[in-house]
Amino acid sequence: MALLATKRFLSKAEIFENVAGYVGTTETKERMFERDKDDLRKLGIVIEVGTFDALFDDEPGYRILENVYEFEIGDLTPQEISYLSLASQIWRNQLFSESGSHVLVKIDALAGTGLREDFGQAVLSLENETPLFPALWEAITNSRTISFTYRSRTLGKRTINPYELTLWHGSWYLVGFDLDKSEIRVFRVSRISSEISLVGKEKSFEVPADFDVREHLIMLAPEELITFTAKARVGRCHSLRAHAQIVSIDSEWDRITFALGADWLPRILWFGEDLIIEAPEEKVSEIVAILRSKL
């Protein structure tokens, strides 16, 4: 905050004097200062180092430029906001913890623009992190063959060359070449009932140049949709509003009608107190029971 608020370079002496926490000997303060600089840089924050007067060999000073700390995101449509909201779930996953934190720090700078509320601040999310992602990501990135136990009509072991991991109608799917079936198959990640075993060396296969994941996902049977009616706080729940019927109630609430598939529960819980489900009644009872079980 000190380096962002200043219009000029702050010397270490000024930082030690004005920023809380710098205590002890000069050597101790120096160590703390280097640690704090490293922590900021790990968050993706650029610290500018300069002098008070370029004509003299002054003690170096430090500052954070506002235009470097923030970024211009511009006006977003509800659909674009929903994409960012979805991406933020992945950024918060441990798989992307370092690079994701860089982006989220930048988005934090947009506080007050009305966008931040949809970015991963839910009271409860049931699938914010998926423990299989790190192994799947490593296998896809390094072209390594994997095996796992999969639950479909029967429970069995699958050995595949993984091509792509993607989100389709609210569920994660793995698409790859099944070595036992000798064809490209689609696997719903939630049906993988074991850990992912890396059984091949790196670069053990190549993804075909003409591979298009959409050609394989589009063959999946469409899922049954559930129609919900809910009160949504004005200016919130953008991803639901994008395809909803909206009726204004008052200055604080709108009534929205929207449809969701099998992944409806985590998507609804994502919005916490900004969304109050009114119908269907059986889903309202189910949500209440789940929330009570978490208390």
CORRAPE-V610804 format. One record per backbone hydrogen bond with DSSP energy under -0.5 kcal/mol. NH is the residue of the N-H (numbers start at 1). CO is the residue of the C=O. If there is no record, write none. Layout:
nh=NH co=CO
nh=NH co=CO
//
This chain:
nh=5 co=1
nh=6 co=2
nh=10 co=62
nh=12 co=60
nh=15 co=11
nh=16 co=12
nh=17 co=13
nh=18 co=14
nh=19 co=15
nh=20 co=18
nh=22 co=19
nh=23 co=21
nh=29 co=25
nh=30 co=26
nh=31 co=27
nh=32 co=28
nh=33 co=29
nh=34 co=30
nh=35 co=31
nh=36 co=32
nh=37 co=33
nh=38 co=34
nh=39 co=35
nh=40 co=36
nh=41 co=37
nh=42 co=38
nh=43 co=39
nh=43 co=40
nh=44 co=41
nh=45 co=40
nh=46 co=44
nh=47 co=45
nh=48 co=46
nh=48 co=63
nh=50 co=61
nh=56 co=53
nh=58 co=56
nh=61 co=50
nh=62 co=10
nh=63 co=48
nh=64 co=3
nh=68 co=65
nh=69 co=65
nh=70 co=66
nh=73 co=71
nh=81 co=77
nh=82 co=78
nh=83 co=79
nh=84 co=80
nh=85 co=81
nh=86 co=82
nh=87 co=83
nh=88 co=84
nh=89 co=85
nh=89 co=86
nh=90 co=86
nh=91 co=87
nh=92 co=88
nh=93 co=89
nh=93 co=90
nh=96 co=93
nh=97 co=94
nh=100 co=96
nh=101 co=97
nh=102 co=98
nh=103 co=99
nh=104 co=100
nh=105 co=101
nh=106 co=102
nh=107 co=103
nh=108 co=104
nh=109 co=105
nh=109 co=106
nh=110 co=107
nh=111 co=108
nh=113 co=110
nh=118 co=115
nh=119 co=116
nh=120 co=118
nh=123 co=269
nh=124 co=269
nh=128 co=125
nh=131 co=129
nh=133 co=130
nh=136 co=132
nh=137 co=133
nh=138 co=134
nh=139 co=135
nh=140 co=136
nh=141 co=137
nh=142 co=138
nh=143 co=140
nh=144 co=139
nh=146 co=160
nh=147 co=197
nh=148 co=158
nh=150 co=156
nh=151 co=191
nh=152 co=150
nh=152 co=154
nh=156 co=150
nh=156 co=154
nh=158 co=148
nh=160 co=146
nh=161 co=177
nh=162 co=144
nh=162 co=160
nh=163 co=175
nh=164 co=175
nh=166 co=173
nh=168 co=171
nh=171 co=168
nh=173 co=166
nh=174 co=187
nh=175 co=164
nh=176 co=185
nh=177 co=161
nh=178 co=176
nh=178 co=183
nh=179 co=159
nh=179 co=177
nh=180 co=159
nh=182 co=178
nh=183 co=178
nh=185 co=176
nh=187 co=174
nh=189 co=172
nh=189 co=187
nh=191 co=188
nh=192 co=189
nh=193 co=149
nh=193 co=191
nh=194 co=149
nh=197 co=147
nh=197 co=195
nh=198 co=196
nh=199 co=145
nh=199 co=197
nh=200 co=145
nh=203 co=142
nh=204 co=143
nh=204 co=201
nh=205 co=143
nh=211 co=208
nh=215 co=212
nh=216 co=212
nh=216 co=213
nh=217 co=213
nh=218 co=214
nh=220 co=217
nh=226 co=260
nh=228 co=226
nh=228 co=258
nh=229 co=279
nh=230 co=256
nh=231 co=276
nh=232 co=230
nh=232 co=254
nh=233 co=274
nh=234 co=252
nh=236 co=233
nh=240 co=237
nh=241 co=237
nh=242 co=238
nh=243 co=240
nh=244 co=241
nh=245 co=257
nh=247 co=255
nh=249 co=253
nh=250 co=253
nh=254 co=232
nh=255 co=247
nh=256 co=230
nh=256 co=254
nh=257 co=245
nh=258 co=228
nh=260 co=226
nh=264 co=261
nh=267 co=263
nh=268 co=264
nh=269 co=265
nh=270 co=266
nh=271 co=268
nh=272 co=269
nh=274 co=271
nh=275 co=272
nh=276 co=231
nh=277 co=275
nh=278 co=229
nh=279 co=229
nh=283 co=280
nh=284 co=280
nh=285 co=281
nh=286 co=282
nh=287 co=283
nh=288 co=284
nh=289 co=285
nh=290 co=286
nh=291 co=287
nh=292 co=288
nh=293 co=289
nh=294 co=290
nh=294 co=291
nh=295 co=291
nh=295 co=292
//
